[in-house]
Amino acid sequence: MKVYAKNENIRKYIWHPTGKLRFNDAGEATWPDDQFTRRRLRDGDITLEAGGGEPTDPTQPTPPPTEPPPTEPTTPPTEPPPSQPTS
């Protein structure tokens, strides 16, 4: 899974112990989905989004997508009634 370092210190000093997988200069790395990676995600040291987005906890279920608010049916513009001649 592609992960991103939260900051420069994490990029420099944290690496995955399996094969010493380090972050590149852009702060990204490909790590296996294992206990070490999930722990770093929970701690907030790494994210699954570039730019240091909110940490993602893989143990939490993904929330359902939000439904757009219902729209009111549109009615076509009405023409005024024809005028009645007065006597």
Protein Blocks (a to p, Z undefined) as FASTA:
>chain_A
ZZddfblmlmmmgccfehpaacdfkopacddddfklmmmmmnomaccbehhiacddfkbc
cddddddddddddddddddddddddZZ
